[in-house]
Amino acid sequence: MILLSSLDFTLPLHNPVIIFSLVLFIILFAPIIFNKIKVPHIIGLIIAGVLVGPYGLNLLKRDSSIVLFGTVGLLYIMFLAGLEIDLAEFKKNRKRILVFGMLTFIFPLTVGTIASYYVLGYSFLSSLLLASMFSTHTLVSYPIASKYGVIRNRAISMTVGGTMITDILALLILAGIAGMTKEGVSSAFWLQLGLSTIVFVTVVFAVFPIIIRWFFKHYDDSISQYIFVLAMVFLASFLAEAAGIEAIIGAFFSGLVLNKFVPHSSPLMNRIDFVGNALFIPFFLISVGMLVDITVLVKGWGALKVAGVILFVALATKYLAAWLTQRIFKLTATEGKMIFGLSASHAAATLAIILVGYNIITGETASGEPIRLLNEDVLNGTIILILVSCGVSSFVVEDASKKMALDQDQEEANVSEEQVNEKILVSLAYPDMVIQLVDFGVMLKSKKVDAPIYGLNVIDDEGNNTVGASRKILEKAVSHAVASENNIIPVTRYDSSISNGIVYTIKEHNVSDIVIGLHKKADQHTFLGTKAENIIRRVHETIYIYRPTQPLNTFKRIVVAIPPKAETEPGFLHWLRKLMMIAKEAGIAINFYGTPVTNHAIEKIIERSPDVVKINFNEFSNWDDFLIFSRELKANDLFIIISSRKGHNSHIPQLNKLPYYLSNYFLNQSLIILYPKQLESGINMGDIEQADSNLIETISEQIGAIGKAGKYIKDLFTNR
């Protein structure tokens, strides 16, 4: 009892332990309770914020700690929007994004200004500022779309891009009006804002990538990487504010920059999603709810009239902009609904604009009371708008996301037989290459099917490995894969040789893609090594021999050297799709070097492919001049050589010189030697040559034995 009496239970609560515990229980139980009554969890968190906030039960005060976590949550939402967006889709839809951004800005601004001026009777400046608030929107419902896995849809890319356009333009109006009321706006003001914005954009998109790439090359610790990502996000947000624009713009831009460095199937991405959705974003939603004052409904008709006009104009104009965008670009009804749902919610930027307008005093009444640019009725009406618009947005986005996810599942059900039978095997022999090989194996996995990935370690009779070492390697592989929500099936095999163990495992599990790390002591004489050469000779599936010198997420380009007639090989389409998938996942360009015929074949396939990435074609047919790549390749390029087994269509004699070239001129280059799939029924000249060699060796041994026997008989008779 003595201990309890020392605790302070006065309202609002002041004990930080109790406050944090209460918030965590709200985050835990609010979604569970509201999901049972078919209400989106986002609305549950906002309503919970209303109940515990200063205008509800007054359990919590909206103090600096709540504001801090709420601000972090808002920036986190914008950061995730930039990080998770499909950059290829974003670039492809840039014209649509511009059109939607202007529509969803101009309609609310125009209609809002007219309604505020003529219906509510405000001055022109007050009407313009209030209307700019209608134009903005906050992606409060974005986590719902993310939960259903539909964030790469073009409608979501358009809405996210449109958010940046509307917020920037609205905040420019805010800056202009604030300056005009203070008599401080001039051409110098706009010039300074323009220059500072250019400097900010240059630093984020030119300097940040250099810093990020350097960090990821030198530090692979998971905690350090996560802290570094957060630091870059908030640095970009601070730089945006320093430039005179909103911090959310900086958070979004940092997400776009980091998009290429954080693969969507990586452990780092999993940690970013987990922390944001578990802590920061719920804090933001609760803080929004704590702003809502439901007592404004009984404070007279003035607040209700303003709230009614604000609600009608804000929702109607956003719907009109979404509907027109859908009609202009012939989007589906579900995509149009998604655009409206995401752009309907008002929160952060809306509140910022209204609070600035409320705090601008333009004069005084006869009784000495301040005359504000936006009065208290507007502030209260805005609070109602935040609650209602977030509710409408959540319900609409939830419904649209369900339909999109269902359509997506139906599309993914139509997969080829090859994709259904896809199985990936990663040979794990070197402890220091486990993470790179696992990452590459995960990246090879098709997103349309849940293909198994096997992690294999072979213990042979020669004592090259031990049971303890094998267990550690596989445990490291499994834990790394689990961190990215991928599963690796660990396989330990005992065999007479490592190559036998790999070959028989491939055959037993019907593996389609094999990833092998290039051994450390590779030179021009034993570049691939006898184990890899045996596997290549005996296995007909696609083989990737990988030598990583830097992490996959730090590459700028993929450079692919293709021999003539590669398009005639049975595995041509398979490896091309895999490379396209890797480039799309990493968000980088591919440069193909091949004959005009091969390049044309690739171009035709890419035209029918939905995986749009930046492609460059270069004519290359003189493999005697292979060293040209030593000049073409850059430090952050991934070099992929499409090879071929002997006796097949695309095999050329110059491929036999690859060990010499690669071990002498490409020592520090990350590279993959790719052997395409071949038909087992095909005649492999390599096998014939090997058989001939063995036969010749056997005949030579027999001739030698016969010669020795003849000499012995001759000596025997001579002695007699």
Secondary structure as UniProt FT lines:
FT   HELIX           2..5
FT   HELIX           16..36
FT   TURN            37..38
FT   HELIX           41..52
FT   TURN            54..57
FT   HELIX           64..84
FT   HELIX           87..92
FT   HELIX           94..114
FT   HELIX           115..119
FT   HELIX           124..135
FT   TURN            140..141
FT   HELIX           142..147
FT   TURN            148..149
FT   TURN            151..152
FT   HELIX           154..181
FT   TURN            182..183
FT   HELIX           187..202
FT   HELIX           203..207
FT   HELIX           208..218
FT   HELIX           222..243
FT   HELIX           247..258
FT   TURN            259..261
FT   TURN            264..265
FT   HELIX           267..275
FT   HELIX           276..280
FT   HELIX           281..289
FT   TURN            290..291
FT   HELIX           294..298
FT   HELIX           301..328
FT   TURN            329..330
FT   HELIX           333..344
FT   HELIX           348..359
FT   STRAND          361..364
FT   TURN            366..367
FT   STRAND          370..372
FT   HELIX           376..413
FT   HELIX           417..420
FT   STRAND          424..427
FT   HELIX           431..433
FT   HELIX           434..444
FT   STRAND          453..460
FT   TURN            461..462
FT   HELIX           467..483
FT   TURN            484..485
FT   STRAND          488..495
FT   HELIX           498..509
FT   STRAND          513..517
FT   TURN            520..521
FT   HELIX           529..538
FT   STRAND          542..547
FT   HELIX           552..554
FT   STRAND          557..561
FT   TURN            564..565
FT   HELIX           566..568
FT   TURN            570..571
FT   HELIX           572..586
FT   STRAND          589..594
FT   HELIX           596..607
FT   STRAND          615..619
FT   HELIX           623..628
FT   HELIX           629..632
FT   TURN            635..636
FT   STRAND          637..642
FT   TURN            646..647
FT   TURN            649..650
FT   HELIX           653..657
FT   HELIX           658..665
FT   TURN            667..668
FT   STRAND          670..675
FT   TURN            680..681
FT   HELIX           685..719
//
